[in-house]
Amino acid sequence: MYKLYNVRRWGSMAPHFVLEELGVPYQNIWMTPEQVRSEEFKRLSPLGFVPALGLDDGRVIIESMAIVAFLTEANPNRGMSPRPGSDDAAVYLSLLAFMSSNIYAVLNFAEFAEDYASEPIAQQGIREKAILSYQRSFDILHERLTKEGPFLLGETFSAADLYLFMLTIWAKPSERELLERCPAIARLCDDIRGRPRLKAALEAHGVMKPASGTA
Ligand SMILES: N[C@@H](CCC(=O)N[C@@H](CS)C(=O)NCC(=O)O)C(=O)O
């Protein structure tokens, strides 16, 4: 059985939602930030990050994008991703990689600016530029949804939509600002919030409704 190392509202949300939508058995391991930062957990996830996913053979994989892509590819009949190897699957993987590299990673530049510059003024510069950079990437996805939606893959819902939903929750200056600026993303998030299979997981992460105010 898969084991999901999970922290409320952190990057394990997307794999958690995907596992719930797939309806496959898994063990959910709730963790505290302190446990994630422990040396013990770094033996599983060397950078001390969640998500991490334990596999049947005991190995553990990291990186949210790889975990989501793996889970959907391993369960191809659950309707959460295109047929592996198809052109649609290529677009699906491309979208996941786009979000992981250009939004999630850049969100982390803003969040952990002190890891990338020593001086507070330089850190502030990194934060501001990182936010502008990922806002542009959200705008690109908004344009895609507007022209070809309602989902990232057009008419077909996929785990890529769940990944985008997770990212919106962390947007700055706020989730609300993003949803107002990008109504096609807002519609997608509303749709996701109404999916019955996700109810318990959405509640567990406290994301049933968009957060008001600044993130
Ligand atoms: N590239 C990684 C990034 C994962 C990541 O940044 N996780 C954050 C939570 S959202 C984390 O575990 N941070 C550890 C900490 O704040 O100590 C992925 O996509 O999985």
Ligand as a Chemical Component Dictionary entry (heavy atoms), coordinates in Angstrom:
data_LIG
# 
_chem_comp.id                   LIG 
_chem_comp.type                 NON-POLYMER 
_chem_comp.pdbx_formal_charge   0 
_chem_comp.three_letter_code    LIG 
# 
loop_
_chem_comp_atom.comp_id 
_chem_comp_atom.atom_id 
_chem_comp_atom.alt_atom_id 
_chem_comp_atom.type_symbol 
_chem_comp_atom.charge 
_chem_comp_atom.model_Cartn_x 
_chem_comp_atom.model_Cartn_y 
_chem_comp_atom.model_Cartn_z 
_chem_comp_atom.pdbx_ordinal 
LIG N1  N1  N 0 10.060 20.479 -5.206 1  
LIG C1  C1  C 0 9.336  19.931 -4.096 2  
LIG C2  C2  C 0 9.054  21.052 -3.102 3  
LIG C3  C3  C 0 8.395  20.542 -1.849 4  
LIG C4  C4  C 0 8.291  21.624 -0.800 5  
LIG O1  O1  O 0 8.761  22.746 -0.980 6  
LIG N2  N2  N 0 7.654  21.274 0.322  7  
LIG C5  C5  C 0 7.536  22.196 1.432  8  
LIG C6  C6  C 0 6.096  22.336 1.892  9  
LIG S1  S1  S 0 5.067  23.083 0.678  10 
LIG C7  C7  C 0 8.259  21.636 2.627  11 
LIG O2  O2  O 0 8.194  20.446 2.877  12 
LIG N3  N3  N 0 8.946  22.501 3.405  13 
LIG C8  C8  C 0 9.687  22.083 4.539  14 
LIG C9  C9  C 0 9.827  23.142 5.573  15 
LIG O3  O3  O 0 9.213  24.232 5.433  16 
LIG O4  O4  O 0 10.530 22.888 6.533  17 
LIG C10 C10 C 0 8.063  19.257 -4.573 18 
LIG O5  O5  O 0 7.504  19.655 -5.593 19 
LIG O6  O6  O 0 7.637  18.284 -3.947 20 
# 
loop_
_chem_comp_bond.comp_id 
_chem_comp_bond.atom_id_1 
_chem_comp_bond.atom_id_2 
_chem_comp_bond.value_order 
_chem_comp_bond.pdbx_ordinal 
LIG N1  C1  SING 1  
LIG C1  C2  SING 2  
LIG C1  C10 SING 3  
LIG C2  C3  SING 4  
LIG C3  C4  SING 5  
LIG C4  O1  DOUB 6  
LIG C4  N2  SING 7  
LIG N2  C5  SING 8  
LIG C5  C6  SING 9  
LIG C5  C7  SING 10 
LIG C6  S1  SING 11 
LIG C7  O2  DOUB 12 
LIG C7  N3  SING 13 
LIG N3  C8  SING 14 
LIG C8  C9  SING 15 
LIG C9  O3  DOUB 16 
LIG C9  O4  SING 17 
LIG C10 O5  DOUB 18 
LIG C10 O6  SING 19 
# 
